[in-house]
Amino acid sequence: MSDWSQGYPTDTSYIDNAQAEIAPARWNRSLLLVKRQGPATNRPFRFLELGCGSATTLIALAACYPQAEFLGVDFMPEHVVRARQLIDEAELSNVRVEERDFAEMAVDPPAERFDFAAAHGVWTWVDPAVQAQIVSVLNQWLAPGALAYFGYNSAAGWSAAAPLRRIFRAAPRGPAEQRFAPARQAVERWFDLRGTESPALRRLWKKLSEASDEFLSHELGSTNGTGIWPEDLGQTLSGAKMSYACPAVLVEGLDALFLEDDEVAWLREAVGQGWGETARDLMHARTFRNDLFHRGAPLLQGGEGMSRLLTTRVAAWSPEFGFGTHNVPKERMTRHLDPSVLRSIQGAAGTEGRPLAEVLSTLGLDAQAGLQSGLMALAANALIDLRPQAEAEAAVDSCARFNRVVRKRIETDGALIQCLASPAIGGCVTLGSARLQDHLTDETPDAQVAERLAVLGIQPD
Ligand SMILES: C[S@@+](CC[C@H](N)C(=O)[O-])C[C@H]1O[C@@H](n2cnc3c(N)ncnc32)[C@H](O)[C@@H]1O
């Protein structure tokens, strides 16, 4: 480990990753549920990413919002080199990536402050001194009314993982290409000896064991990396005049769709007592959270939040083919989803996109029941939320340039940029599905995949 690392594992570069949860227009919609207004995304704005890695998400976002200005900062030179190469290839002039650390940023605030910030996979992976630098950066770099996103490990799901983290730090390292092999074997043997104990920890390990050594060096092999409680993060961020707003993904704010009635009652009590987010994490056994914090975002009056939400354009969608458009915690979906209502909603929405209010008005339900069905359809991925048409159209060319590079990279050396840029949703779509990847490179296009991409505003090249 080198001395500029400040405790961060810099001996391997981080995997290229993309995060669909980072999407400013969608953040603003999530914010409507808590009656707050985020910075406008239909005119020029400034977006900052802290610890952007090779900046795939940031660069895709720059393609989605060509009128805005994007800056990514990361202290690992390899990440910066990779990011700049992608920016050049996609011919984007509204995004820069700089090699700096947070301490340097904290003593060099910009002339013009930023409207949005994102830090995914950073906070719980750095030590408290570096966290304090991040707070100082946010305090000096963010404008009044700004919105900041944090993607971080949650204590509710991670607290049981202490034995795994201990084994990964204590077991000897293997040869370079298999450096966690002894730790992986030790964990497997430990589970064998413990019979059927700790089912939740086993599930977490099953997921982690499929990840690469590079990923595990951050999650398990590092001194930092364990989870925190959201209220504790909120307390620390108050040093940057920031307050907790809501989950970044709209449907994650809709607990009543995912929990049983007695669970909702317990959660409401905790909300009333001021520890609702911790209770929510415990109820969902969360290992990761995607949260928004705001720096004085204005409050909306009366039913303004809901009426703005109802103007959202929606189109028929389905989770088939594994398009990563947003993270839906649907395993816990407990409310009755009437398939015929879902079909009517999808039929009314069509593939072009129509305001949610118009779609719901075709159902013949009262306003409350209609809204509940519409939100359930969004949560179940039967609908997808889209940007206003004019904003999507303004981003078609820049997204096409980004997506052309993605195709070229898959064709030339199999190297994969993990996402496509969607002008229609104003965010990235992760490339988890093999069918989607094949479609991008095969001579004969897959007609169903092409139809889905058209909904996302992604046209064939
Ligand atoms: C786990 S990675 C996440 C990368 C990216 N945000 C993503 O989600 O794919 C954390 C990133 O933070 C960067 N980082 C860690 N400590 C830093 C510091 N003190 N200053 C600047 N960047 C830092 C690392 O180089 C790394 O790219």
The ligand as a MOL file (V3000), in Angstrom:
LIG
                    3D

  0  0  0     0  0            999 V3000
M  V30 BEGIN CTAB
M  V30 COUNTS 27 29 0 0 0
M  V30 BEGIN ATOM
M  V30 1 C -14.9860 1.5420 -4.5240 0
M  V30 2 S -14.4210 2.7140 -5.6780 0 CHG=1
M  V30 3 C -15.9040 3.3340 -6.3990 0
M  V30 4 C -15.6870 3.8980 -7.7640 0
M  V30 5 C -16.9640 4.4140 -8.4560 0
M  V30 6 N -17.5770 5.4970 -7.6860 0
M  V30 7 C -17.9440 3.2770 -8.6820 0
M  V30 8 O -18.9190 3.1790 -7.9380 0
M  V30 9 O -17.7310 2.4790 -9.6020 0 CHG=-1
M  V30 10 C -13.8870 4.0920 -4.6430 0
M  V30 11 C -13.1210 5.1590 -5.4340 0
M  V30 12 O -12.7280 6.2090 -4.5320 0
M  V30 13 C -11.4030 6.6320 -4.8670 0
M  V30 14 N -10.8060 7.2300 -3.6420 0
M  V30 15 C -10.5990 6.6160 -2.4530 0
M  V30 16 N -10.0470 7.4740 -1.5730 0
M  V30 17 C -9.9200 8.6710 -2.2260 0
M  V30 18 C -9.4150 9.9480 -1.8400 0
M  V30 19 N -8.9260 10.1490 -0.6170 0
M  V30 20 N -9.4460 10.9490 -2.7590 0
M  V30 21 C -9.9420 10.7320 -4.0090 0
M  V30 22 N -10.4170 9.5290 -4.4390 0
M  V30 23 C -10.4140 8.5150 -3.5540 0
M  V30 24 C -10.7180 5.3560 -5.3000 0
M  V30 25 O -9.6040 5.5820 -6.1240 0
M  V30 26 C -11.8380 4.6240 -6.0490 0
M  V30 27 O -11.8430 4.9060 -7.4130 0
M  V30 END ATOM
M  V30 BEGIN BOND
M  V30 1 1 1 2
M  V30 2 1 2 3
M  V30 3 1 2 10
M  V30 4 1 3 4
M  V30 5 1 4 5
M  V30 6 1 5 6
M  V30 7 1 5 7
M  V30 8 2 7 8
M  V30 9 1 7 9
M  V30 10 1 10 11
M  V30 11 1 11 12
M  V30 12 1 11 26
M  V30 13 1 12 13
M  V30 14 1 13 14
M  V30 15 1 13 24
M  V30 16 1 14 15
M  V30 17 1 14 23
M  V30 18 2 15 16
M  V30 19 1 16 17
M  V30 20 1 17 18
M  V30 21 2 17 23
M  V30 22 1 18 19
M  V30 23 2 18 20
M  V30 24 1 20 21
M  V30 25 2 21 22
M  V30 26 1 22 23
M  V30 27 1 24 25
M  V30 28 1 24 26
M  V30 29 1 26 27
M  V30 END BOND
M  V30 END CTAB
M  END
